[in-house]
């Protein structure tokens, strides 16, 4: 999949397909220079290597899980987000993503109290307002404090929803991985081939409609691709 998207990007740029472009696409995959939505492949390798240790901490008891999660949040989310204010630089490989893993483990074990839920969701609402209205939101990546608080809030709220597994929901669940893999293809076609402008004249409305359309097209495409025996193993 990474090779396909890397090659596609080279084709989009050069407007042609030849052997040197194929070689460059392979080099991009090996160096990690591929479309942003495949970033997790390289981080996931490191996370899987230490996952048995993380799992043992979470299994030992909620206090050990709390301590580990708090340390990861402090070293990989909070300190890097405010390092310009305190002149402290903390670098822990995969630490931020390990925090998400540990937090997910705590939520899965239902160790989040209602009080903590309200506090996190309130902080998440303030963070969302800051992201949308703040003076500098361009650098707010996945491990930024504001983005992290929003993600934690959404994760907690979804975990509290009692959804009954209907046939349609299960079908959509089976297509989520394929939707994630294929959606950048339609985004790039819309922006780089069809030249759709999303940033002028009511950008928020355009972006919302665009997101819904891309999701629907990706879901339908994934559903159809899963009908093909060999492709189904990928999606």
C-alpha positions as CSV (number, residue, x, y, z in Angstrom):
1,X,0.0,0.0,0.0
2,X,2.8,2.4,0.9
3,X,4.5,1.7,-2.4
4,X,1.3,2.3,-4.3
5,X,0.8,5.7,-2.7
6,X,4.4,6.6,-3.0
7,X,4.3,5.8,-6.7
8,X,1.1,7.7,-7.1
9,X,2.6,10.8,-5.6
10,X,5.5,10.7,-8.0
11,X,3.1,10.3,-10.9
12,X,1.0,13.3,-9.6
13,X,4.2,15.4,-9.5
14,X,5.9,14.3,-12.7
15,X,2.7,13.7,-14.7
16,X,4.3,10.6,-16.2
17,X,5.3,7.1,-15.3
18,X,8.7,5.6,-16.0
19,X,11.4,3.4,-14.5
20,X,13.3,6.2,-12.6
21,X,10.0,7.2,-11.0
22,X,9.4,3.7,-9.8
23,X,12.9,3.5,-8.3
24,X,12.3,6.8,-6.5
25,X,9.0,5.5,-5.2
26,X,10.7,2.5,-3.7
27,X,13.4,4.7,-2.1
28,X,10.6,6.9,-0.6
29,X,9.0,3.9,1.0
30,X,12.3,2.7,2.5
31,X,13.0,6.1,3.9
32,X,9.5,6.7,5.2
33,X,8.9,9.6,2.8
34,X,5.3,8.6,1.9
35,X,1.8,10.0,2.3
36,X,1.1,11.2,5.8
37,X,-1.6,8.7,6.6
38,X,1.0,5.9,6.5
39,X,3.2,7.5,9.2
40,X,2.0,5.0,11.8
41,X,3.6,2.0,10.1
42,X,7.1,3.0,11.2
43,X,6.0,4.0,14.7
44,X,3.9,0.9,15.1
45,X,6.9,-1.3,14.7
46,X,8.5,0.2,17.8
47,X,5.3,0.2,19.7
48,X,4.7,-3.5,19.0
49,X,8.2,-4.3,20.3
50,X,7.5,-2.8,23.7
51,X,3.9,-3.7,23.9
52,X,4.4,-6.8,26.0
53,X,6.1,-4.7,28.7
54,X,3.3,-2.1,28.5
55,X,0.7,-4.8,28.7
56,X,2.3,-6.3,31.8
57,X,2.1,-2.9,33.6
58,X,-1.6,-2.5,32.7
59,X,-2.3,-6.0,33.9
60,X,-0.6,-5.6,37.3
61,X,-3.2,-3.1,38.5
62,X,-4.8,0.2,37.8
63,X,-2.3,2.1,40.0
64,X,0.7,0.9,37.9
65,X,-1.2,1.7,34.7
66,X,-2.0,5.2,36.0
67,X,1.7,5.9,36.9
68,X,3.0,4.7,33.6
69,X,0.4,6.6,31.6
70,X,1.0,9.7,33.7
71,X,4.7,9.5,33.1
72,X,4.2,9.1,29.3
73,X,1.8,12.0,29.3
74,X,4.3,14.2,31.2
75,X,7.4,13.3,29.1
76,X,5.8,13.0,25.7
77,X,2.8,15.3,25.6
78,X,2.9,18.0,28.2
79,X,6.6,18.9,28.4
80,X,7.1,19.0,24.6
81,X,4.0,21.1,24.2
82,X,5.3,23.8,26.7
83,X,9.1,23.3,26.1
84,X,9.4,26.9,24.7
85,X,8.1,28.2,28.0
86,X,10.3,26.1,30.4
87,X,13.3,25.5,28.2
88,X,13.1,21.7,28.8
89,X,13.3,19.2,26.0
90,X,12.1,15.7,26.6
91,X,12.4,13.1,23.9
92,X,11.1,9.6,24.3
93,X,10.8,7.4,21.1
94,X,7.1,6.5,20.5
95,X,6.3,8.0,23.9
96,X,3.3,10.0,22.8
97,X,1.8,7.1,20.9
98,X,2.6,4.8,23.8
99,X,0.6,7.2,26.0
100,X,-2.4,6.7,23.7
101,X,-2.0,3.0,23.9
102,X,-1.9,3.1,27.7
103,X,-4.8,5.5,28.0
104,X,-6.8,3.2,25.8
105,X,-6.0,0.3,28.0
106,X,-7.2,2.2,31.1
107,X,-10.4,3.1,29.4
108,X,-11.0,-0.4,28.2
109,X,-10.7,-1.6,31.8
110,X,-13.2,1.0,32.8
111,X,-10.8,2.7,35.3
112,X,-11.9,6.3,34.4
113,X,-14.2,7.8,37.0
114,X,-17.0,10.1,36.1
115,X,-15.2,13.0,37.7
116,X,-12.2,12.4,35.6
117,X,-14.4,12.0,32.5
118,X,-16.0,15.5,33.1
119,X,-12.6,17.1,33.7
120,X,-11.0,15.6,30.6
121,X,-14.0,16.5,28.4
122,X,-14.1,20.0,29.7
123,X,-10.4,20.4,29.0
124,X,-11.0,18.8,25.6
125,X,-13.7,21.4,24.8
126,X,-11.4,24.2,25.7
127,X,-8.7,22.7,23.6
128,X,-11.0,22.3,20.6
129,X,-11.9,26.0,20.9
130,X,-8.2,26.9,21.0
131,X,-7.4,24.8,17.9
132,X,-10.2,26.4,16.0
133,X,-9.8,30.0,17.2
134,X,-6.3,30.2,18.6
135,X,-3.6,32.4,17.0
136,X,-1.2,29.6,16.1
137,X,-2.7,26.2,15.3
138,X,-0.6,25.2,12.4
139,X,1.9,23.3,14.5
140,X,-0.7,21.3,16.5
141,X,0.2,17.8,15.6
142,X,-1.0,14.4,17.0
143,X,1.2,14.8,20.1
144,X,0.4,18.4,20.9
145,X,-1.3,18.9,24.2
146,X,-4.5,20.5,22.7
147,X,-4.9,17.7,20.1
148,X,-4.3,15.1,22.8
149,X,-6.9,16.4,25.1
150,X,-9.5,16.5,22.3
151,X,-8.6,13.0,21.3
152,X,-8.9,11.8,24.9
153,X,-12.3,13.5,25.2
154,X,-13.7,11.9,22.0
155,X,-12.4,8.5,23.0
156,X,-14.0,8.7,26.4
157,X,-17.3,9.9,25.1
158,X,-17.5,7.1,22.5
159,X,-16.6,4.5,25.1
160,X,-19.6,5.6,27.1
161,X,-22.0,5.2,24.2
162,X,-23.9,1.9,24.5
163,X,-24.2,0.9,20.8
164,X,-25.9,-2.3,19.9
165,X,-24.1,-4.2,17.1
166,X,-26.5,-3.8,14.2
167,X,-25.8,-5.4,10.8
168,X,-25.1,-2.0,9.2
169,X,-22.7,-1.0,12.0
170,X,-20.8,-4.3,11.8
171,X,-20.5,-3.9,8.0
172,X,-19.1,-0.4,8.5
173,X,-16.8,-1.7,11.2
174,X,-15.4,-4.3,8.8
175,X,-14.7,-1.5,6.2
176,X,-12.9,1.0,8.5
177,X,-9.4,-0.2,7.7
178,X,-10.1,-0.1,4.0
179,X,-11.6,3.4,4.4
180,X,-8.5,4.6,6.1
181,X,-6.2,3.2,3.5
182,X,-8.1,4.4,0.5
183,X,-9.4,7.9,1.5
184,X,-6.2,9.8,0.7
185,X,-6.5,8.6,-2.9
186,X,-9.8,10.4,-3.3
187,X,-8.6,13.5,-1.5
188,X,-5.6,13.8,-3.7
189,X,-7.6,13.2,-6.9
190,X,-10.1,15.9,-5.8
191,X,-7.4,18.5,-4.9
192,X,-4.6,17.7,-7.5
193,X,-6.6,16.4,-10.4
194,X,-10.1,18.1,-10.1
195,X,-8.5,21.2,-8.6
196,X,-11.3,21.6,-6.0
197,X,-10.7,24.7,-3.8
198,X,-11.8,24.2,-0.2
199,X,-10.2,27.3,1.4
200,X,-12.0,30.2,-0.3
201,X,-15.7,31.1,0.2
202,X,-17.2,29.3,3.2
203,X,-14.2,26.9,3.9
204,X,-15.8,25.3,7.0
205,X,-18.9,24.4,5.2
206,X,-16.9,23.1,2.2
207,X,-14.6,21.1,4.4
208,X,-17.5,19.4,6.2
209,X,-19.3,18.5,3.0
210,X,-16.0,17.4,1.5
211,X,-15.3,15.1,4.5
212,X,-18.7,13.5,4.3
213,X,-18.4,12.9,0.6
214,X,-14.9,11.5,0.9
215,X,-16.0,9.2,3.7
216,X,-19.0,7.9,1.7
217,X,-17.0,7.4,-1.5
218,X,-14.3,5.6,0.5
219,X,-16.8,3.4,2.3
220,X,-18.6,2.4,-0.9
221,X,-15.3,1.7,-2.7
222,X,-14.0,-0.4,0.2
223,X,-17.3,-2.4,0.3
224,X,-16.9,-3.2,-3.4
225,X,-13.2,-4.0,-3.2
226,X,-13.9,-6.4,-0.4
227,X,-16.0,-8.4,-2.8
228,X,-12.7,-9.3,-4.7
229,X,-11.2,-12.4,-3.0
230,X,-7.5,-11.3,-3.2
231,X,-8.1,-7.7,-2.4
232,X,-10.3,-8.6,0.6
233,X,-7.2,-9.7,2.5
234,X,-5.7,-6.2,2.2
235,X,-8.9,-4.3,3.1
